[in-house]
Amino acid sequence: MTRPRISTRISAISESATLAVDAKAKAMKAAGRPVIGFGAGEPDFATPGYIVEAAVEACRNPRFHKYTPAGGLPELKQAIADKTLRDSGYQVDAAQVLVTNGGKQAVYEAFATLLDPGDEVLVVAPYWTTYPEAIKLAGGVQVDVVTDETTGYLASVEQLEAARTDRTKVLLFVSPSNPTGAVYSPEQVAQIGRWAAEHDLWVVTDEIYEHLTYGDATFASIATVAPELGDKVVILNGVAKTYAMTGWRVGWLIGPKDVVKAATNLQSHATSNVSNVAQIAALAAVSGDLSAVARMREAFDRRRQTMVRMLNEIPGVFCPEPKGAFYAYPSVKELLGKDFGGRRPATSAELAELVLEEAEVAVVPGEAFGTPGYFRLSYALGDDDLVEGVGRIVKFLGQAR
């Protein structure tokens, strides 16, 4: 009997849908087609100069040519603790911080550290594509709590309670949300945190978009507004989105010391330390002021309003106004089954493929985020490309019959 070449565990992992869409768009563009991509969640800005200069200086320092502690440079861990107090009002010490190779490693290590096989995790859908794979690899069972455009993609305590069982161990809480841009009010965050505490649940909260909120929306850390949770909170964060540092690959995990120590042990065997040069760049980022972030947020806000207005002009499309991050998540359910020049896409994945082929615009279908019938579009790209790309979508989808 021939054994499988690839393990069952790894064979079950799906490719990142957002990166796959982005790669296909770039390949088409390299082949000469004028494709505009709304797939990847990546700011179009360059990393601020003072951060780059800090990295250049680090390259010249022999200290950073060697191994450093697996859990992160001590000065960066302290700076992350200080930044967390400054931005969230949540006090931790450096021993509660683990510096990771980007936010994705923080996600993986959090679930690997907390979950045993069969433990259930409540996940609000739509959800970011990496969460299910990290939960699955840890042996956990994902339980979806499905939201839609009628509630602005916000889950209620009643929905969460209906999904809870005696095997539920973790609530994954994300605000601002990727892919929807939904932001829970401080009162809603506190209510959900109290509910989780009442049922002795862990909360893993992804706060990587904390500085990207718009209008009257405000970020609130569940660790701060729901002190009832005590030490059963794990915070995931990183420099990628706030400081336009997606390629630098520095994230972090904050939690109780026993969880952080266990996750650090895992990382010591998986990757050892994060690149020292990137860690020094992150140190400059989290230690500096937020003026560069404010300028980027102003541009994102302008693009957000333009994108939502244009999308809502398409018959059959409804796009709630995102309150945070840099994504719009319009419903295209009314367009499924319609005629587009002799083709009738039955799913949002088929419609997204048609949009890419015919309009030369890349979007990610809702299937990737656990809710078919939607598109995710990132507005973290230049104003001109955004207007041109959404304009092509408006023109193409407007032909539906």
N, C-alpha and C positions, 0 to 999 in steps of 0.2 A: 504494500500500500504506500503510495507516494504521499509524503507529508507536504502540507502547504509551504510554499517558500516564504510567505509573509505571515507573521503571527495574526491570530484572530483579533487580538486587542488592537493592533495597529491598523489592520485592514479595515476596521470599523470606523476609522477616523475619516471625516469628509474634508476635502480641500476647502480652504477659506474661500467662500463664495465672493467676498468683496475683492480679495486679491486676484482671484481668477478673472473676474470681470475687468479689473484694471489691467491685468496682463494682456487680455485679448484686445482691449482697446488700444494699448500701446503697440501691440503687434500689427494691428490694422493701420495705425498711424505710421509706423515704420515702413509699411508697404505702400505708403503714399495716399492713403485715404484720410480725409479731414475729420477724423473722429474727435469728438469732445467727450471726455469722461467725467461722469458724476459718481463713479464707483468708490474710489478709495477715500477714506476719511483722513485727509492729509492737508494741513494748511499750505497755501501756495506761497507763504512768506518765507524768507530766509531766516535762519536762526539769528537772533540779535548779535551784533558784532562783539559786544563785551563778553559774551559766552564763548564765542569762537576764539577770542584772544586768550581767554583762560585756558582753553584746551591746547593752544599753540605753546603756551608757557609750560604746561604740564608735560608736553612731549620732550622738553629739554631737561626735565628734572629726573635724574637717575632713579630716584625713589619710585617713580611710577613705571619703571621698566621691569619691575619685579612683581612677584605675587604679593597681594595684600589680603587682609582678612576676607574670608568668603562672604561674610554678611554685609560687607561694605566698608568704605573708609570711615573711620571714626568721626572725622570732621563733617562728612556728608550726612551721616546718621543723625548727628546732633543738629545740623542745619535743617534736616527734614522735620525733626521734632519741633524745632523753633517755628518753622513755617506752618506746621499743623496748628500750633497754638495761635499764631497770628491770623490764619485764614479761617479756621474752624472753631476756635475757642476750646479745642480739645487738648488736654495736657498729657503728654507722654514723655518718656525719657529715651535716650538713644538705644538702650537695650531692647526696646519694643519696636525697633525699626530693622527691616531687612531690605537691602538694596538689591534689586533684581534686574535681569536682562530684559528690560521693557515691561510694560504692564501685563503682557500675555504670560510671562513667567510668574508674575505675582498671582495671576488668576489660577494658573495650574497648581502652584505650590500651596495656595490657600485651600483648595479642595482636596489635594492629595494629603494634606496635613489633618484636615478635619473629618474626612469621610471614611467610613468602613463600607464594605460591600452591602448594598441594600438600603443604606441611608438615603432618605429622600431630601431633595432640595426644591423649594418653591421658586420658580423662575417666572417672572412676569414677561409675557409675550405681547408684542414683538421683543426679541432679545438679540443681543450681539452674537455673531456666529461662533465665537470661540467658547462661550460658556458651556454649551452642551458637550463639546468634545472634552473639555477639562473635567467636567463632572463625570462623564462616561469613563475616562481613563482612571479616575479615582475609585471606580466601582459604585459610584452613586447613581441614584435614580432621579431623573428630572421630572418634576411635576409642573406642567404649564398652567399659569393663571392668565387666561387670554383676555386682552383688552382690545378696544377698537376706537375708531375715530369719534364715536358718539360721546365718549368720556374723555377725549383728548389723550387717549392711551394711558390713563391712570387707573391703577388697581385700587379697589376699596378693601378695607379690613374684612368686610363680609365675604368678598371673593377669596381672600387669602384663607379665611377660616374654613370656607367650604372645601378648599383643597388640602387642608392640613389633615394628617393622619397620625397614628401613634408611631410611625416610622419617620416622620418629618424631623430633621435635625437642623437644617439651615434654611434661612430666607436669604435669597440673593436680592439686594436692593440697589437700584441704579437711578440716580437723579443728579444732574440731567441725563437723559437717556440717549443712547445709541441703540436703535436707529430712528426713534421717533422725535427726539427733541423735547419730550415731555419733562416737566419739572414739577415736583410735588411741593406744595407750600410748606413752610415750617410746621404749621399745625397738622397737616396730613402726615408729615414725616414723624412727628412726635407720637401721633396716634398709632401709626404702624409699629413704631419702636416699642410702645407700651404693650401692644398686642403680642409682639414677639417675646417680650420679657415675661408676660403672663404665662406663656406656654413653654418657657425655658428653651427657646430656640437661639441658636447662633444667628448672627446677621453678618453676612459678607457684603460690604458696600463698596461699589466702584465709584470713586469720586474724581475720575480723571478729567471730567468736563466742569469742574467746580467753578472755574472763573468765566465760563461762557454761558451767561444768562442774559436775557433781554427784556426790555420793557419793565413791568413791575414784578417780574419773577425774581426770586432770590434763592440762592443755594443755602441749604441747611444740612449739616452733617448729622446723621442719625445718632452718631456716638455722643454728640453734644446735646441735642434736644430731647433725647430719650435716655437720661442717665440711669433709668431702671435696668437697662441692659447690662450694666456693670462691665465685667471683663469679657463678655461674650460677643464682642464686635471685632471684626477684622476689616481694616480699611485698605483698599487698593488704590494706587494713584501713580503718577509719573509725570515726566516733563514733556512728553511728546506733543500733546495738544495745546497746552497753555503757552509753551515757549517755542512752538514750531520746531520741535526736535525729534520728529518721528524716526529719523535714521540713526540717532545717537544711542537708542536702546537702553534707556535708564528708567526703571520704574521702582516702586517700593511696596512693601507690605507692612502694615502697622497692626499690632495686636498684643494680646497678653504675652508675657515673657516665655511661658512654656510653649505656646504655639510658634512664636518667632524662633525660639531655639530649635524646635523640631524642623521647621521649614528651612532654617539655616543649615542644619545637618544634611537635609536633602540637597540643597544647592551646592554644598561642599563637594558632593559626589557628582552632581550633574554638570556644573559649569565652573566651579570655583568662583573667584571674584569677577564682578562686572569689569569691563575695560576701565582701567584707571583714568585714562584721558577723558573718557566719557563721564566718569564720575566727577572729575574736577569741573567739567563743563556744567554738569547738573548742580554742583555746589554753587557756581556763579549764578545760575538761574534762580535757584530757590532762595539764595541769600540776597538777591537784588530786589529792586522795587518792581511794581507791576505796570509800569508805564508802557512798555512794549506790548504787553497783553491788552491794555486798554485800546491801543491803536488798532490791533487786530480785531478786537471785539467790535469796534465801531464799523469796520469794513464788513465783518460777518453779518452784523445787524442789517446793514443796508442791502446786502445780497439776499438775506433771508426774506425781507419784505418784498423784494422784486420777484424772487422765485415763487413765493406763495401766491402773490397776486396773479402772475402769469399762469400758474398751474390751475388756479381756480376759475380761469376764463375758459378752460377746456370743457365742453359738454361731456358729462359722465365722469368727471374727475372731481374729487373733493379732498382738499388738503387742509387739515387743521393747522393753525399757526404754531410752529414749534417755539417753545419758550427758552430752549437752551441747546447746547452743543452746536453742530453745524450741519444738521440734516433736516430734510423735509421728507415726510412719509405719506404721500397721497394715496388714497384709495382709487383703484382703477377697475373695481369689480363690475361697474356698469358697462365697461367696454368689452368685457370678455364675451366671446361668441359673436361679436360684431364683424362685419365684413371690411377688410382692409385690402382693397384691390384683389379680391378673390381668395384671400386667406382669412381664416376665422380662428384666431388664437383662443384656446379654451382655458388657458391658465395665464397668470401674470408672468411666469417664466417664459412661456411662448411669446407673449406680447413684448417682453423685454428684448428677446432675441430679434423680433421683427423690427423694433425700434432701432436696434444696433445695425441691422442689415440695411434698412431702408432710409432711416434718418441719420445714420452714422452718429448716434449718441448712445453712450453706455450708461445704463442704470442697473441697479441690483434689484431683482424681483423679491417680493415678500416671502417666497418660499424659503429663502436663505435665513429669514429671521423668525420662522415659525408661524407666519400668518400669510398664507397665499391671498392674492387679490390686491397687492400693494406694490409700489415702487419705493426704493430709497434713493434719494438724490442728495449728494453732498454739495453744500454751497461754499466749500472752502476752495474756490478757484476764482480766477480773475473775473472782474465785472463783465468785460466784453465777451469772454467765452461763455459765461453764465447766460447772458441774454441771448447770444447766438444759439447755444445748445437748447435752452428751454424753448426758444422760438421754433426750432426744428421739431421739438416734441409737440408743441401746440399745433403746428401745421400738419404733422403726420396724424396725430390722434384725432384731429378735427375732421379727418376724412372718414371716420367710422360711419358705417351705414347698417 
